[in-house]
């Protein structure tokens, strides 16, 4: 990794710190943009994030416990609320000097989003909105989180470059390499990145399409990817039997469709947390 000149990590942005359910079992430690962070729920269920270091003796707060007032250090019992203030100091008075750094947090669409930069710039309107995973009664749903030893931009580059699909993913979504090479491609700049749509008309359905939808003949197939800087990729793909109007109405009944959300939260320059969900019909 050190041989590659990567762009500096972007701090003034929202990143996913955790899946919401991860906090239900207690505080979790996570490294984000080179900083050690602890995410937890207070007694009222509110998600919060603090520097993972007690201001008293430097013990990791993630080794402590979530209590009614906030997060209790496991060493001497000091308690810090979601703002980072020390609200309990056993046997002593609390002091403003005992505070720890807190990070803006928003819980939305099953994710806990965290802002690592200037708190004054933490506009919640910048959080990526792609709430298809709230429709699990209509779609088959799968989700995951992986820790990957690479710079996060390698994932973005891979997702936004589909020239590999017909060669790497031959047993699933790839299909015939030549049909990928000849696909019709439209690219559009967006406010925070770029979007492209590929169409493969009258193409051979790849193995995953046959397995899920039972295609027997040619399909009109699309792939849409949108990069939302700095760390999200929104994906929509699918296909319909050729000549049945799938291009004019991709959401019409029949055929198959898949929506995916990809997010790469940098742990540091050489590692990232990959948050992922997939829905398909």
C-alpha positions as CSV (number, residue, x, y, z in Angstrom):
1,X,0.0,0.0,0.0
2,X,2.8,2.4,0.8
3,X,3.8,2.4,-2.9
4,X,0.6,4.1,-3.9
5,X,-0.1,7.8,-3.4
6,X,-3.6,7.9,-2.0
7,X,-5.7,11.0,-1.4
8,X,-5.9,12.2,2.2
9,X,-8.9,10.8,4.2
10,X,-12.0,13.1,4.2
11,X,-13.0,14.1,7.7
12,X,-15.9,16.4,7.1
13,X,-18.3,13.7,6.0
14,X,-20.7,11.2,7.4
15,X,-19.5,7.6,7.7
16,X,-21.2,4.5,9.0
17,X,-19.8,3.6,12.4
18,X,-21.9,0.5,13.0
19,X,-25.1,-1.3,12.2
20,X,-27.7,-0.3,14.8
21,X,-28.0,-3.8,16.1
22,X,-24.3,-3.9,16.9
23,X,-24.8,-1.5,19.8
24,X,-27.6,-3.7,21.4
25,X,-25.0,-6.0,23.0
26,X,-22.9,-3.2,24.6
27,X,-20.2,-0.7,23.7
28,X,-18.1,-1.5,20.6
29,X,-14.6,-0.3,19.7
30,X,-14.0,0.8,16.2
31,X,-11.1,2.6,14.5
32,X,-12.3,5.3,12.1
33,X,-10.1,7.7,10.1
34,X,-7.1,6.8,12.3
35,X,-8.9,7.5,15.6
36,X,-10.1,5.0,18.2
37,X,-13.8,5.4,18.8
38,X,-16.3,3.7,21.1
39,X,-20.0,3.6,20.1
40,X,-22.7,2.8,22.6
41,X,-26.3,3.3,23.7
42,X,-27.2,5.3,26.8
43,X,-29.9,4.1,29.2
44,X,-32.6,5.8,27.1
45,X,-31.4,4.0,23.9
46,X,-29.7,6.9,22.3
47,X,-26.6,6.1,20.2
48,X,-23.5,8.0,21.0
49,X,-19.8,8.0,20.1
50,X,-16.8,9.1,22.1
51,X,-13.0,9.0,21.9
52,X,-12.1,5.5,23.2
53,X,-9.9,6.7,26.0
54,X,-10.9,7.7,29.5
55,X,-9.6,11.1,30.5
56,X,-8.6,9.8,33.9
57,X,-6.0,7.0,33.3
58,X,-6.3,6.5,29.6
59,X,-8.1,3.1,29.7
60,X,-10.2,2.2,26.7
61,X,-13.8,3.2,27.4
62,X,-15.0,0.3,25.2
63,X,-13.9,-2.0,28.0
64,X,-16.6,-0.5,30.2
65,X,-20.4,-0.7,30.3
66,X,-23.3,1.3,29.1
67,X,-25.3,2.5,32.1
68,X,-28.4,4.8,32.5
69,X,-26.3,8.0,32.5
70,X,-24.0,7.1,29.7
71,X,-20.8,5.0,29.4
72,X,-19.0,3.8,32.6
73,X,-15.2,3.4,32.5
74,X,-14.3,-0.1,33.7
75,X,-11.3,1.1,35.7
76,X,-12.6,3.6,38.2
77,X,-16.2,3.9,37.4
78,X,-16.3,7.4,35.9
79,X,-19.4,7.9,33.7
80,X,-19.4,10.0,30.5
81,X,-22.6,11.0,28.8
82,X,-23.1,11.3,25.0
83,X,-21.7,14.8,24.9
84,X,-18.4,13.5,26.5
85,X,-19.0,15.2,29.8
86,X,-18.1,13.4,33.0
87,X,-21.4,13.1,34.9
88,X,-20.3,10.6,37.6
89,X,-17.0,10.5,39.5
90,X,-17.3,8.0,42.3
91,X,-16.4,9.5,45.7
92,X,-15.5,12.9,44.1
93,X,-17.1,15.8,42.4
94,X,-17.2,15.9,38.6
95,X,-15.1,18.4,36.7
96,X,-15.4,19.8,33.2
97,X,-11.7,19.0,32.7
98,X,-12.6,15.3,32.8
99,X,-14.5,15.4,29.5
100,X,-13.7,13.3,26.5
101,X,-14.1,14.1,22.8
102,X,-17.6,13.3,21.5
103,X,-18.6,12.9,17.8
104,X,-21.9,13.8,16.2
105,X,-24.0,10.7,15.6
106,X,-27.2,10.1,13.8
107,X,-29.1,6.8,13.8
108,X,-31.0,6.3,10.5
109,X,-32.1,3.3,8.4
110,X,-30.5,0.7,10.6
111,X,-27.1,2.5,10.5
112,X,-25.3,4.6,13.1
113,X,-23.6,7.4,11.2
114,X,-20.7,9.3,12.6
115,X,-19.1,12.7,11.7
116,X,-15.4,12.7,12.4
117,X,-14.7,16.3,11.3
118,X,-15.7,19.8,12.4
119,X,-19.0,19.3,14.4
120,X,-20.2,22.7,13.1
121,X,-20.3,21.3,9.6
122,X,-22.2,18.1,10.4
123,X,-25.2,18.7,8.2
124,X,-27.5,15.6,8.5
125,X,-28.9,16.4,5.0
126,X,-25.6,15.0,3.7
127,X,-26.4,11.4,5.0
128,X,-26.9,9.1,2.0
129,X,-30.6,8.1,1.7
130,X,-31.1,4.7,0.0
131,X,-33.8,3.1,2.3
132,X,-34.7,0.1,0.2
133,X,-33.6,-2.2,3.1
134,X,-36.6,-1.0,5.1
135,X,-38.7,-3.0,2.6
136,X,-37.7,-6.5,3.8
137,X,-41.3,-7.6,3.6
138,X,-41.1,-7.2,-0.2
139,X,-37.5,-8.2,-1.0
140,X,-35.1,-10.9,0.1
141,X,-32.6,-9.3,2.4
142,X,-28.9,-9.9,3.2
143,X,-26.5,-7.7,5.1
144,X,-22.9,-7.9,6.4
145,X,-19.9,-6.0,7.7
146,X,-16.3,-6.9,6.8
147,X,-12.9,-5.5,7.9
148,X,-10.7,-5.3,4.8
149,X,-7.0,-4.6,4.7
150,X,-6.9,-2.1,1.9
151,X,-7.4,1.6,1.3
152,X,-11.1,2.3,1.0
153,X,-10.8,3.8,-2.5
154,X,-9.8,0.5,-3.9
155,X,-13.4,-0.7,-3.2
156,X,-14.9,2.4,-4.8
157,X,-12.7,1.9,-7.9
158,X,-13.7,-1.8,-8.1
159,X,-17.4,-1.1,-7.9
160,X,-17.4,1.7,-10.4
161,X,-15.4,-0.3,-13.0
162,X,-17.5,-3.0,-14.5
163,X,-15.0,-4.1,-17.1
164,X,-14.1,-7.0,-14.8
165,X,-17.6,-8.4,-14.4
166,X,-17.6,-10.7,-17.5
167,X,-14.3,-12.2,-16.4
168,X,-14.3,-12.4,-12.6
169,X,-18.0,-13.2,-11.9
170,X,-18.7,-15.8,-14.6
171,X,-20.5,-18.1,-12.2
172,X,-22.9,-15.5,-10.8
173,X,-23.7,-12.1,-12.4
174,X,-21.0,-12.0,-15.0
175,X,-22.3,-13.9,-17.9
176,X,-20.8,-13.7,-21.4
177,X,-17.7,-11.4,-21.5
178,X,-18.3,-10.2,-25.0
179,X,-21.8,-9.0,-24.1
180,X,-20.3,-6.9,-21.3
181,X,-17.7,-5.5,-23.7
182,X,-20.4,-4.4,-26.1
183,X,-22.8,-3.0,-23.5
184,X,-24.4,0.4,-24.1
185,X,-23.0,2.8,-21.4
186,X,-24.3,6.2,-20.3
187,X,-22.4,8.2,-17.7
188,X,-23.7,11.3,-15.8
189,X,-22.1,13.6,-13.3
190,X,-24.0,14.1,-10.1
191,X,-23.7,16.7,-7.3
192,X,-21.5,14.4,-5.2
193,X,-20.1,11.9,-7.7
194,X,-21.2,10.1,-10.8
195,X,-23.8,7.6,-12.1
196,X,-23.7,5.3,-15.0
197,X,-26.2,2.9,-16.6
198,X,-25.3,-0.1,-18.7
199,X,-27.7,-1.9,-21.0
200,X,-27.2,-5.3,-22.5
201,X,-30.1,-5.9,-24.8
202,X,-31.0,-9.5,-25.9
203,X,-28.2,-10.9,-23.8
204,X,-27.6,-14.3,-22.3
205,X,-28.9,-14.4,-18.7
206,X,-26.0,-15.0,-16.3
207,X,-26.2,-18.0,-13.8
208,X,-27.6,-15.9,-10.9
209,X,-30.5,-14.6,-13.1
210,X,-31.4,-18.1,-14.2
211,X,-31.3,-19.3,-10.6
212,X,-33.4,-16.5,-9.1
213,X,-35.9,-15.8,-11.9
214,X,-35.8,-18.9,-14.1
215,X,-35.0,-17.1,-17.3
216,X,-34.9,-19.5,-20.3
217,X,-34.3,-17.1,-23.2
218,X,-32.6,-13.8,-23.9
219,X,-33.0,-10.9,-21.5
220,X,-32.8,-7.1,-21.6
221,X,-30.5,-6.4,-18.7
222,X,-29.3,-3.3,-16.9
223,X,-26.8,-2.2,-14.3
224,X,-26.8,1.2,-12.6
225,X,-24.1,2.3,-10.2
226,X,-23.9,5.7,-8.4
227,X,-20.9,6.9,-6.4
228,X,-21.8,9.3,-3.6
229,X,-18.6,10.8,-2.3
230,X,-16.7,10.0,-0.3
231,X,-17.6,6.4,0.6
232,X,-20.9,5.1,-0.8
233,X,-22.0,3.3,-3.9
234,X,-25.6,2.7,-4.7
235,X,-26.4,-0.2,-7.1
236,X,-29.5,-1.3,-9.0
237,X,-29.6,-4.0,-11.5
238,X,-31.9,-6.6,-13.1
239,X,-33.4,-7.8,-16.3
240,X,-36.6,-8.8,-18.1
241,X,-37.4,-11.2,-20.9
242,X,-36.2,-9.5,-24.1
243,X,-38.9,-7.4,-25.9
244,X,-41.3,-7.2,-22.9
245,X,-40.7,-3.5,-22.2
246,X,-38.2,-3.8,-19.4
247,X,-36.1,-0.9,-20.7
248,X,-39.1,1.4,-20.6
249,X,-40.2,0.3,-17.2
250,X,-37.5,-1.4,-15.1
251,X,-39.8,-1.7,-12.1
252,X,-42.6,-3.5,-13.9
253,X,-43.7,-6.9,-12.5
254,X,-41.8,-10.0,-13.7
255,X,-38.1,-10.5,-14.3
256,X,-35.8,-9.8,-11.5
257,X,-34.1,-6.9,-9.8
258,X,-31.4,-6.4,-7.2
259,X,-30.5,-3.4,-5.1
260,X,-27.3,-3.1,-3.2
261,X,-25.7,-0.5,-0.9
262,X,-22.0,-0.4,-0.4
263,X,-20.2,1.8,2.1
264,X,-16.5,1.9,2.9
265,X,-15.6,3.6,6.3
266,X,-11.9,4.1,6.4
267,X,-10.2,2.7,9.5
268,X,-7.0,4.3,8.4
269,X,-5.1,4.7,5.2
270,X,-4.6,1.0,4.8
271,X,-7.8,-0.6,6.2
272,X,-11.6,0.0,6.0
273,X,-14.9,-1.3,7.3
274,X,-17.1,-2.5,4.5
275,X,-20.9,-2.2,5.2
276,X,-23.1,-3.9,2.7
277,X,-26.7,-4.9,2.1
278,X,-28.4,-6.6,-0.8
279,X,-32.1,-7.0,-1.7
280,X,-33.5,-8.9,-4.6
281,X,-36.7,-10.2,-6.1
